[in-house]
Amino acid sequence: MASYLRLFNYFSYMGIRWFLFRVKYELLKKTPYFDFKNQTVLKKCSTLNSLALPRQNILNSNFKTKDDSVDLADDALKGKIRAFSSEQLDYSTSMGRINWHYNPIEKKESPSNIAWNDLSDFGGYGDIKLIWEASRFPQVYAFINAYSLTGDEKYARGCIEQICDWCENNVYPNGVNYKCGQEISFRLFSWFIALDYFKSSIRDEEKKIILNNIEISLLRIDLNIDFAVKSVKNNHSISEAAGLFVGGLLFPELSESQSFISKGHRYLKQEVGYQVYGDGSYIQHSFIYQRLALDVLSFVIHISRVCQFELASEIIQSHKKMIVFLNSFVQKNGFLPNYGANDGANLFPISSSAHYRDFRESLNFASAVNMNVFLFPCQQILANLFGYAELPLKEIGKKNSFDDGGYYILRNDNFFVFTRCHSFLDRPGHSDMLHVDIWKNGENIFCDSGTYSYNGDKKIMKNLKGVHGHNTLSINKDDQMTQAGQFGWSDWTKSKVLNSSEKYFEGVHYGYFKRYGVKHRRSIELSDNKITIKDSLEGQYMNALVDVSWITPLKVKEVDTHNFEVGEATLYSNFPGNLGEVKVSLFYNSVESANKISFKTNELDGKEIITIIKFQENE
């Protein structure tokens, strides 16, 4: 009964229109509706032999990479793909081709002869994202790099042959690679780039195969984009709208091209309008997902410029606000905190030498297409790929508070401290209110534990996205919200900012009020070499286990129960603590061990838990 109540609570937050659409959608799945629609897609599709690939030049034809490695491309030719911008996964078969339906971690295969609408996101083939990753074609960018360095035709031919092989082994409407319109859009983006860069290497028979699937893919996105817009309501809808819009602009000979352009542009304007908050923060409460949406919009703006299409000003302005927002969190190495859902998404992994959590490539590309400037003197390979070079450098002001999204930054010459204080109006990702991320000179001292997987070990997943994966306070090991289903939470947290400045923050959240009758109040004070955090509970407090925890990837030495050495810092609390181990995920599909210092008490009795993080004076 409790689980049903949680789901009902979640549905009430999502709204009656969302609920009715989901009910309708699930009922339609049990009918022949989608089978009929799939056949309609096939009947609409026409083979266009004279179509340009694509019609306009979208890349810098003289692009030369600054990467000095061809290893990724050589591996990709053998079916070993760099997945999630972090690990090599082997999709190769004994026949020397790629198995596009294979999960290389769990060594399971999804059916290739069952329609996409009859396959589950959580089937017996494990994490579906492990299958989808090769079909996003991140290897395209490795092939471009290798070709620009060597001029070796094997990389051009290998790229085109893999695209054709994919088409021949993913016969619409069958297979999981047609399940998600966003995945289809990302695949098309990679193909558009490959077809432009390697156009002189494409044979007529290959052109026919690829064009046929491009048209099918655009029609498939169009078929089910309402699911992304009305149900998923996040970066999926932006990506799918962009897929239609860009596909329509680049391939105007398609019979549905004007419809694709019109619908894509309309949905882009609509979705950006509510997904990007007024202060530039993002609906998904995730830096990685916001970077993904930023990259999609940067690509849309670039293609619009190439095709001389006038985009709605709302899209341009929202894109610019996102640049300012994300740039405010950039550290010296280009990283942002590992905050919110992190699936390793990196839409244009052209720079194999750059860490995928380095946002400078994306921000330089975004600022180039939006403002005709670069924000950073390095990491310009992506912008150069699209023809942006020798632009002036410009610094844009970094803000410290984003009230619409509830993001607050304290900073000085040494430290960057970030916390979250927000009343959720849109679906939360993690149970993490008043989490604190602490950086010193570009190093993440106390961190967010990340995400890991959407269909992995349930205990690890729960801990990572729950309160125990964050640097905040918990009561009786309970989350601030209650999980409802795979991706939902009930009893969405509400919060209030009490004071905010560059050196001081104070806020309160009500996540524990319903169950325990208390509010969690936290203050953060920043000085030259010290950070002081004070936590208290206000209200009708009942005796319970209160835990204030700190997660760090650094080495920790326990001096005594009140003092811990963390790297070159000391961590002190007025309550006793202990050192333990916790799992963190810096990359999707990967977990590793880190240290967790927990200060606990059963007898808070109106007192404050004081945490002092102090660094050496001479640093």
DOFI-736005 format. One line per 8 residues: number of its first residue (from 1); for each residue x, y, z of C-alpha. Coordinates in nm, 3 decimals, decimal comma, always signed. Each point is the difference from the previous one (the first is absolute). Example, Ala and Ser with C-alpha at 12.3 -4.5 7.8 and 13.67 -1.06 7.14 Angstrom:
2
1> +1,230/-0,450/+0,780 | +0,137/+0,344/-0,066
REM end
This chain:
619
1> +0,000/+0,000/+0,000 | +0,283/+0,241/+0,089 | +0,157/-0,037/-0,342 | -0,331/+0,084/-0,168 | -0,038/+0,309/+0,218 | +0,350/+0,113/-0,099 | -0,083/-0,046/-0,367 | -0,326/+0,190/+0,044
9> +0,193/+0,282/+0,167 | +0,249/+0,000/-0,288 | -0,279/+0,006/-0,260 | -0,160/+0,296/+0,176 | +0,325/+0,195/-0,033 | +0,032/-0,086/-0,369 | -0,353/+0,124/-0,070 | -0,328/-0,137/-0,131
17> +0,088/+0,057/-0,366 | +0,323/-0,195/+0,043 | -0,185/-0,282/+0,178 | -0,274/-0,025/-0,263 | +0,255/-0,002/-0,280 | +0,195/-0,282/+0,169 | -0,316/-0,205/+0,049 | -0,096/+0,053/-0,363
25> +0,351/-0,086/-0,118 | +0,015/-0,323/+0,200 | -0,340/-0,104/-0,134 | +0,108/+0,072/-0,358 | +0,305/-0,223/+0,050 | -0,236/-0,290/+0,062 | -0,175/+0,056/-0,333 | +0,125/-0,025/-0,361
33> +0,026/+0,382/-0,010 | +0,380/+0,022/-0,019 | +0,024/-0,293/-0,240 | -0,233/+0,190/-0,232 | +0,205/+0,319/+0,043 | +0,322/-0,189/-0,075 | -0,146/-0,121/-0,329 | -0,107/+0,356/-0,076
41> +0,362/+0,111/+0,044 | +0,117/-0,262/-0,250 | -0,269/+0,099/-0,252 | +0,096/+0,368/+0,024 | +0,368/-0,066/-0,053 | +0,130/+0,068/-0,350 | +0,349/-0,068/-0,127 | +0,172/+0,321/-0,110
49> +0,299/-0,075/-0,220 | +0,093/+0,359/-0,084 | +0,006/+0,140/+0,352 | +0,315/+0,182/+0,115 | +0,170/-0,128/+0,316 | -0,096/+0,238/+0,154 | -0,102/+0,284/-0,229 | +0,210/+0,267/+0,174
57> +0,358/-0,025/+0,122 | -0,031/-0,004/+0,377 | +0,364/-0,060/+0,096 | +0,338/+0,159/-0,048 | +0,127/-0,191/-0,304 | +0,358/+0,080/+0,102 | -0,045/-0,121/+0,356 | +0,317/-0,137/+0,159
65> -0,015/-0,152/+0,343 | +0,246/+0,091/+0,272 | -0,024/-0,349/+0,146 | +0,301/-0,214/-0,078 | -0,156/-0,346/+0,038 | -0,164/-0,230/-0,253 | -0,040/-0,287/+0,246 | -0,370/+0,066/+0,059
73> -0,068/-0,015/-0,372 | +0,205/-0,318/-0,046 | -0,191/-0,162/+0,286 | -0,332/+0,118/-0,144 | +0,080/-0,164/-0,333 | +0,018/-0,327/+0,197 | -0,328/+0,063/+0,183 | +0,148/+0,131/+0,324
81> -0,184/+0,322/+0,074 | +0,083/+0,268/+0,255 | -0,324/+0,010/+0,198 | -0,123/+0,270/+0,238 | +0,320/+0,189/-0,088 | +0,184/-0,212/+0,255 | +0,037/-0,371/-0,082 | +0,056/-0,235/-0,292
89> -0,285/-0,244/-0,063 | +0,040/-0,288/-0,244 | -0,297/-0,039/-0,234 | +0,192/-0,208/-0,255 | -0,111/-0,337/-0,135 | +0,198/-0,295/-0,132 | -0,105/+0,111/-0,348 | +0,192/+0,325/+0,038
97> -0,303/+0,228/+0,024 | -0,181/+0,178/+0,284 | -0,291/-0,159/+0,182 | -0,234/+0,298/+0,030 | -0,236/-0,187/+0,237 | +0,263/-0,111/+0,252 | +0,060/+0,092/+0,363 | +0,377/-0,055/+0,031
105> +0,009/+0,028/+0,380 | -0,265/-0,260/+0,079 | +0,063/-0,184/-0,328 | -0,368/-0,008/-0,086 | -0,172/+0,070/-0,329 | -0,331/+0,174/-0,061 | -0,236/-0,140/-0,266 | +0,051/+0,147/-0,346
113> -0,324/-0,143/-0,142 | -0,255/+0,155/+0,239 | -0,153/+0,343/-0,056 | +0,135/+0,279/+0,220 | -0,342/+0,060/+0,157 | -0,012/-0,360/+0,127 | +0,339/+0,017/+0,173 | +0,055/+0,116/+0,359
121> +0,242/+0,265/+0,120 | +0,086/-0,239/+0,282 | +0,002/-0,335/-0,179 | +0,214/-0,305/+0,057 | +0,285/+0,159/-0,194 | +0,115/+0,218/+0,292 | +0,059/+0,373/-0,016 | -0,136/+0,106/-0,338
129> +0,240/+0,297/-0,008 | +0,288/-0,246/-0,040 | -0,159/-0,115/-0,326 | -0,091/+0,349/-0,114 | +0,349/+0,142/+0,049 | +0,156/-0,149/-0,314 | -0,303/+0,111/-0,201 | +0,058/+0,361/+0,102
137> +0,311/-0,028/-0,221 | +0,254/+0,176/+0,223 | +0,259/-0,173/-0,219 | -0,080/+0,248/-0,279 | +0,208/+0,262/+0,180 | +0,293/-0,239/+0,044 | -0,010/-0,075/-0,373 | -0,003/+0,372/-0,085
145> +0,297/+0,065/+0,227 | +0,199/-0,289/-0,141 | -0,076/+0,095/-0,360 | +0,093/+0,365/+0,056 | +0,335/-0,113/+0,143 | +0,091/-0,272/-0,248 | -0,215/+0,046/-0,311 | -0,039/-0,379/+0,005
153> -0,312/-0,097/-0,194 | -0,056/-0,303/+0,224 | -0,153/+0,227/+0,264 | -0,243/+0,157/-0,246 | -0,096/-0,336/-0,145 | -0,023/-0,160/+0,344 | -0,237/+0,271/+0,118 | -0,233/-0,024/-0,301
161> +0,003/-0,380/+0,004 | -0,101/-0,004/+0,367 | -0,291/+0,234/-0,070 | -0,117/-0,224/-0,286 | +0,048/-0,310/+0,214 | -0,217/+0,159/+0,269 | -0,275/+0,070/-0,255 | +0,008/-0,355/-0,131
169> -0,011/-0,155/+0,347 | -0,266/+0,230/+0,147 | -0,297/-0,055/-0,225 | -0,281/+0,234/+0,100 | -0,203/-0,036/+0,216 | +0,194/-0,274/+0,178 | +0,243/+0,027/+0,287 | +0,073/+0,212/+0,306
177> +0,193/+0,255/-0,207 | -0,332/+0,142/-0,121 | -0,153/+0,023/+0,348 | +0,118/+0,349/+0,092 | -0,043/+0,305/-0,220 | +0,284/+0,180/+0,179 | +0,241/-0,285/-0,077 | -0,111/+0,010/-0,363
185> +0,063/+0,376/-0,011 | +0,350/-0,039/+0,142 | +0,076/-0,272/-0,252 | -0,118/+0,226/-0,282 | +0,212/+0,291/+0,124 | +0,309/-0,225/-0,014 | -0,098/-0,123/-0,346 | -0,060/+0,351/-0,134
193> +0,349/+0,097/+0,116 | +0,157/-0,315/-0,144 | -0,180/+0,037/-0,332 | +0,118/+0,357/-0,035 | +0,360/-0,068/+0,095 | +0,037/-0,324/-0,200 | -0,234/+0,085/-0,290 | +0,265/-0,064/-0,265
201> +0,041/-0,357/+0,127 | -0,367/-0,106/-0,024 | -0,102/-0,236/-0,280 | -0,335/+0,028/-0,177 | -0,139/-0,325/+0,143 | +0,102/+0,109/+0,351 | -0,163/+0,337/-0,051 | -0,331/-0,170/-0,081
209> +0,015/-0,220/+0,313 | +0,084/+0,290/+0,232 | -0,256/+0,241/-0,145 | -0,272/-0,256/+0,036 | +0,071/-0,041/+0,371 | +0,032/+0,374/+0,060 | -0,352/+0,046/-0,134 | -0,132/-0,295/+0,202
217> +0,169/+0,133/+0,312 | -0,147/+0,349/-0,036 | -0,345/-0,147/-0,057 | +0,046/-0,222/+0,307 | +0,090/+0,305/+0,215 | -0,304/+0,182/-0,137 | -0,221/-0,301/+0,075 | +0,059/+0,007/+0,375
225> +0,137/+0,343/+0,093 | -0,313/+0,066/+0,207 | +0,125/-0,259/+0,248 | +0,314/+0,206/+0,061 | -0,191/+0,329/+0,012 | -0,295/-0,107/+0,214 | +0,147/-0,279/+0,212 | +0,380/+0,016/+0,029
233> +0,009/+0,382/-0,001 | +0,376/+0,056/+0,014 | +0,300/+0,000/-0,233 | -0,163/-0,281/-0,203 | -0,259/+0,237/-0,142 | +0,263/+0,263/-0,085 | +0,217/-0,263/-0,170 | -0,286/-0,150/-0,201
241> -0,127/+0,342/-0,108 | +0,356/+0,083/-0,106 | +0,021/-0,326/-0,195 | -0,309/+0,087/-0,202 | +0,103/+0,362/-0,046 | +0,359/-0,067/-0,108 | -0,100/-0,296/-0,219 | -0,262/+0,210/-0,176
249> +0,243/+0,287/-0,062 | +0,283/-0,218/-0,131 | -0,219/-0,221/-0,219 | -0,265/+0,228/-0,154 | -0,079/-0,253/-0,275 | -0,171/-0,226/+0,254 | -0,375/+0,001/-0,049 | -0,054/+0,086/+0,370
257> +0,289/+0,246/+0,034 | -0,211/+0,314/+0,048 | -0,213/-0,180/+0,257 | +0,317/-0,112/+0,182 | +0,137/+0,355/+0,002 | -0,325/+0,157/+0,116 | -0,072/-0,257/+0,272 | +0,360/-0,014/+0,115
265> +0,029/+0,378/+0,027 | -0,335/+0,029/+0,179 | +0,092/-0,265/+0,254 | +0,347/+0,142/+0,051 | -0,146/+0,337/+0,086 | -0,259/-0,158/+0,228 | +0,233/-0,240/+0,180 | +0,284/+0,247/+0,052
273> -0,255/+0,247/+0,134 | -0,084/-0,211/+0,302 | +0,307/-0,225/+0,035 | +0,250/+0,285/+0,034 | -0,082/+0,204/+0,309 | +0,022/+0,378/-0,006 | +0,344/-0,005/+0,164 | +0,142/-0,252/-0,251
281> -0,025/-0,306/+0,227 | -0,162/-0,312/-0,136 | -0,307/-0,210/+0,067 | +0,193/-0,326/+0,054 | +0,212/+0,122/+0,293 | +0,311/-0,146/-0,164 | +0,310/+0,167/-0,144 | +0,070/-0,284/-0,245
289> -0,354/+0,003/-0,136 | +0,010/+0,377/-0,026 | +0,324/-0,024/-0,197 | -0,174/-0,250/-0,228 | -0,291/+0,239/-0,061 | +0,249/+0,283/-0,055 | +0,188/-0,203/-0,264 | -0,324/-0,087/-0,179
297> -0,103/+0,366/-0,012 | +0,350/+0,106/-0,112 | -0,031/-0,245/-0,290 | -0,348/+0,133/-0,081 | +0,126/+0,360/-0,004 | +0,296/-0,096/-0,220 | -0,216/-0,187/-0,253 | -0,248/+0,289/-0,002
305> +0,284/+0,238/-0,080 | +0,129/-0,225/-0,280 | -0,350/-0,039/-0,146 | -0,089/+0,367/+0,053 | -0,301/-0,083/+0,214 | -0,107/+0,261/+0,255 | -0,042/-0,173/+0,335 | -0,245/+0,124/+0,260
313> +0,173/+0,253/+0,225 | -0,117/-0,196/+0,306 | +0,225/-0,290/-0,102 | +0,303/+0,225/-0,043 | -0,058/+0,178/+0,331 | -0,058/-0,319/+0,200 | +0,316/-0,146/-0,151 | +0,194/+0,308/+0,109
321> -0,137/-0,022/+0,354 | +0,116/-0,361/+0,019 | +0,351/+0,105/-0,102 | +0,014/+0,257/+0,283 | -0,137/-0,251/+0,250 | +0,237/-0,287/-0,082 | +0,300/+0,231/-0,034 | -0,057/+0,117/+0,359
329> +0,081/-0,352/+0,127 | +0,307/-0,072/-0,215 | +0,316/-0,089/+0,192 | +0,362/+0,052/-0,109 | +0,007/-0,337/-0,177 | -0,333/+0,063/-0,175 | -0,189/-0,237/+0,230 | -0,332/+0,072/+0,166
337> -0,123/-0,177/+0,315 | -0,119/-0,355/-0,064 | -0,348/+0,118/+0,087 | -0,326/-0,165/-0,096 | -0,062/-0,286/-0,240 | +0,314/-0,080/-0,198 | -0,028/-0,250/-0,285 | +0,332/+0,089/-0,161
345> -0,172/+0,187/-0,282 | +0,238/+0,191/-0,227 | -0,170/+0,079/-0,328 | +0,309/+0,100/-0,203 | +0,305/-0,188/+0,138 | +0,239/+0,142/-0,261 | +0,271/+0,073/+0,257 | +0,122/-0,340/+0,112
353> +0,271/+0,161/+0,213 | -0,248/+0,198/+0,212 | -0,180/-0,152/+0,298 | -0,372/-0,024/-0,073 | -0,077/+0,193/+0,319 | +0,200/+0,292/-0,138 | -0,271/+0,237/-0,121 | +0,231/+0,244/-0,180
361> -0,043/-0,159/-0,346 | -0,377/+0,028/+0,027 | +0,005/+0,351/+0,143 | +0,242/+0,124/-0,267 | -0,221/-0,145/-0,274 | -0,309/+0,150/+0,163 | +0,153/+0,345/+0,043 | +0,132/-0,011/-0,358
369> -0,341/-0,068/-0,156 | -0,188/+0,233/+0,236 | +0,239/+0,291/+0,062 | +0,283/-0,044/-0,256 | +0,259/-0,021/+0,281 | +0,194/-0,265/+0,187 | -0,011/-0,021/+0,378 | +0,319/-0,205/+0,038
377> +0,335/+0,016/-0,181 | +0,018/-0,380/-0,019 | -0,245/-0,283/-0,081 | -0,116/+0,145/-0,333 | +0,011/-0,319/-0,210 | -0,378/-0,043/-0,011 | -0,055/+0,360/-0,105 | +0,272/-0,037/-0,264
385> -0,172/-0,311/-0,138 | -0,304/+0,213/-0,079 | +0,208/+0,279/-0,150 | +0,040/+0,241/+0,293 | +0,360/+0,115/+0,042 | +0,198/+0,310/+0,088 | -0,284/+0,150/+0,199 | +0,075/+0,255/+0,272
393> +0,021/-0,116/+0,360 | -0,253/+0,147/+0,237 | -0,062/-0,046/+0,371 | -0,360/+0,001/+0,112 | -0,091/+0,070/+0,358 | -0,049/-0,292/+0,235 | -0,308/+0,016/+0,216 | -0,026/-0,133/+0,355
401> -0,373/-0,054/+0,038 | -0,268/-0,149/-0,222 | -0,326/+0,039/+0,183 | -0,226/-0,160/-0,261 | +0,194/-0,326/+0,009 | +0,116/+0,027/+0,361 | +0,378/-0,011/-0,062 | +0,231/+0,200/+0,229
409> +0,375/+0,051/-0,022 | +0,250/+0,130/+0,257 | +0,345/+0,073/-0,137 | +0,329/+0,176/+0,062 | +0,351/-0,029/-0,143 | +0,043/-0,351/+0,142 | -0,340/-0,158/+0,038 | -0,314/-0,079/-0,194
417> -0,296/-0,114/+0,210 | -0,329/-0,095/-0,159 | -0,331/-0,089/+0,167 | -0,358/-0,057/-0,105 | -0,311/+0,148/+0,164 | -0,310/-0,042/-0,214 | -0,371/-0,078/+0,014 | -0,050/-0,251/-0,279
425> -0,252/+0,103/-0,263 | +0,124/-0,260/-0,247 | +0,096/-0,363/+0,045 | +0,298/-0,042/+0,236 | +0,289/-0,222/-0,098 | +0,179/-0,052/+0,331 | -0,090/+0,036/+0,367 | +0,270/+0,254/+0,074
433> -0,130/+0,327/+0,143 | +0,265/+0,216/+0,173 | +0,273/-0,223/-0,140 | +0,337/+0,179/+0,007 | +0,275/-0,043/-0,262 | +0,342/+0,140/+0,096 | +0,288/+0,068/-0,241 | +0,344/+0,144/+0,066
441> +0,211/+0,125/-0,291 | -0,189/-0,221/-0,242 | +0,005/-0,316/+0,215 | -0,327/-0,151/+0,123 | +0,061/-0,044/+0,374 | -0,353/-0,104/+0,101 | -0,210/-0,133/-0,286 | -0,331/-0,131/-0,126
449> +0,008/-0,378/-0,042 | -0,146/-0,005/-0,354 | -0,247/-0,237/-0,169 | +0,153/-0,333/-0,129 | -0,285/-0,160/-0,197 | -0,373/+0,014/-0,072 | -0,039/-0,377/+0,012 | +0,277/-0,133/+0,222
457> +0,044/-0,106/+0,361 | -0,307/+0,146/+0,170 | +0,174/+0,054/+0,335 | +0,287/+0,192/-0,158 | -0,242/+0,203/-0,212 | -0,215/+0,087/+0,303 | +0,296/+0,111/+0,208 | +0,152/+0,211/-0,276
465> -0,309/+0,203/-0,077 | -0,125/+0,005/+0,357 | +0,105/+0,213/+0,293 | +0,285/-0,239/+0,082 | +0,173/+0,090/-0,326 | +0,015/+0,368/+0,094 | +0,162/+0,229/+0,254 | -0,302/+0,090/+0,207
473> -0,197/-0,108/+0,308 | -0,216/-0,310/+0,031 | -0,240/-0,122/+0,268 | -0,023/-0,372/+0,079 | +0,173/-0,069/-0,335 | -0,318/+0,116/-0,179 | -0,002/+0,196/-0,324 | -0,148/+0,347/-0,009
481> -0,254/-0,133/-0,251 | -0,142/-0,349/-0,058 | +0,083/-0,184/-0,318 | -0,296/-0,073/-0,229 | +0,081/-0,232/-0,290 | +0,324/-0,015/-0,195 | +0,056/+0,374/-0,048 | -0,258/+0,174/+0,219
489> -0,022/+0,148/+0,349 | -0,304/+0,078/+0,208 | -0,030/+0,282/+0,258 | +0,218/+0,241/-0,199 | +0,226/+0,205/+0,225 | -0,076/+0,365/+0,069 | +0,265/+0,245/+0,116 | +0,056/+0,362/+0,094
497> +0,308/+0,221/-0,030 | +0,054/+0,207/+0,314 | +0,321/+0,181/-0,094 | +0,232/-0,008/-0,299 | +0,317/+0,188/-0,089 | +0,342/-0,071/-0,148 | +0,138/-0,115/+0,336 | -0,308/-0,115/+0,194
505> -0,306/-0,213/-0,063 | -0,284/-0,116/+0,220 | -0,303/-0,204/-0,100 | -0,254/-0,250/+0,123 | -0,177/-0,297/-0,160 | -0,320/-0,179/+0,103 | +0,077/-0,349/-0,128 | -0,025/-0,155/+0,347
513> -0,294/+0,207/+0,125 | -0,277/-0,244/-0,099 | +0,162/-0,302/+0,168 | +0,190/+0,157/+0,289 | -0,154/+0,344/+0,049 | +0,335/+0,177/-0,047 | +0,173/+0,230/-0,249 | +0,367/-0,037/-0,087
521> +0,180/+0,333/+0,023 | +0,353/+0,043/-0,136 | +0,236/+0,296/-0,009 | +0,329/+0,023/-0,188 | +0,263/+0,263/+0,072 | +0,310/+0,046/-0,213 | +0,320/+0,173/+0,111 | +0,349/+0,012/-0,152
529> +0,106/-0,345/+0,116 | -0,303/-0,143/+0,180 | -0,354/-0,117/-0,071 | -0,247/-0,030/+0,288 | -0,323/-0,195/-0,043 | -0,267/-0,004/+0,271 | -0,293/-0,245/-0,008 | -0,302/+0,000/+0,227
537> -0,351/-0,139/+0,017 | -0,290/+0,228/+0,080 | -0,345/-0,112/+0,114 | -0,153/-0,275/+0,211 | +0,317/-0,204/+0,008 | -0,020/-0,370/+0,090 | +0,307/-0,200/+0,101 | +0,142/-0,153/-0,316
545> +0,335/-0,077/-0,160 | +0,129/+0,320/-0,161 | +0,289/-0,034/-0,244 | +0,201/+0,274/-0,172 | +0,227/-0,161/-0,260 | +0,289/+0,107/-0,222 | +0,108/-0,195/-0,309 | +0,351/+0,047/-0,133
553> +0,213/-0,169/-0,268 | +0,314/+0,101/+0,195 | +0,194/-0,198/+0,257 | -0,127/+0,042/+0,355 | +0,182/-0,047/+0,329 | -0,197/-0,020/+0,323 | +0,179/+0,210/+0,264 | -0,270/-0,060/+0,261
561> -0,379/-0,032/-0,006 | -0,042/+0,376/-0,049 | +0,288/+0,074/-0,241 | +0,087/-0,144/-0,340 | +0,273/+0,090/-0,246 | -0,136/+0,014/-0,354 | +0,284/+0,053/-0,244 | +0,155/+0,326/+0,119
569> -0,310/+0,108/+0,190 | -0,130/-0,075/+0,348 | -0,365/-0,081/+0,064 | -0,134/+0,062/+0,350 | -0,343/-0,051/+0,156 | -0,131/+0,063/+0,350 | -0,165/-0,344/-0,017 | +0,192/-0,328/-0,028
577> +0,040/-0,158/-0,340 | +0,130/-0,308/-0,175 | +0,168/-0,079/-0,330 | -0,158/-0,238/-0,247 | -0,001/-0,100/-0,365 | -0,257/+0,104/-0,258 | -0,048/-0,061/-0,370 | +0,025/+0,290/-0,243
585> -0,055/+0,016/-0,375 | +0,206/+0,246/-0,201 | -0,110/-0,160/-0,328 | -0,317/-0,175/-0,105 | +0,019/-0,380/+0,043 | +0,296/+0,030/+0,236 | +0,034/+0,005/+0,378 | +0,300/+0,036/+0,226
593> +0,070/+0,037/+0,368 | +0,032/+0,330/+0,183 | +0,011/+0,109/+0,363 | -0,298/+0,114/+0,204 | +0,028/+0,179/+0,333 | -0,320/-0,008/+0,202 | -0,075/+0,198/+0,313 | -0,293/-0,162/+0,182
601> -0,206/+0,053/+0,311 | -0,320/-0,128/+0,160 | -0,014/+0,298/+0,233 | +0,003/+0,319/-0,202 | -0,247/+0,169/+0,240 | -0,011/+0,335/-0,177 | +0,378/+0,025/-0,041 | +0,186/+0,077/-0,321
609> +0,229/-0,244/-0,175 | +0,296/+0,221/-0,087 | +0,241/-0,108/-0,273 | +0,319/+0,198/-0,061 | +0,217/-0,065/-0,304 | +0,332/+0,176/+0,033 | +0,292/+0,028/-0,240 | +0,356/+0,109/+0,055
617> +0,040/+0,377/+0,026 | +0,288/+0,028/-0,247 | -0,188/-0,159/-0,292
REM end
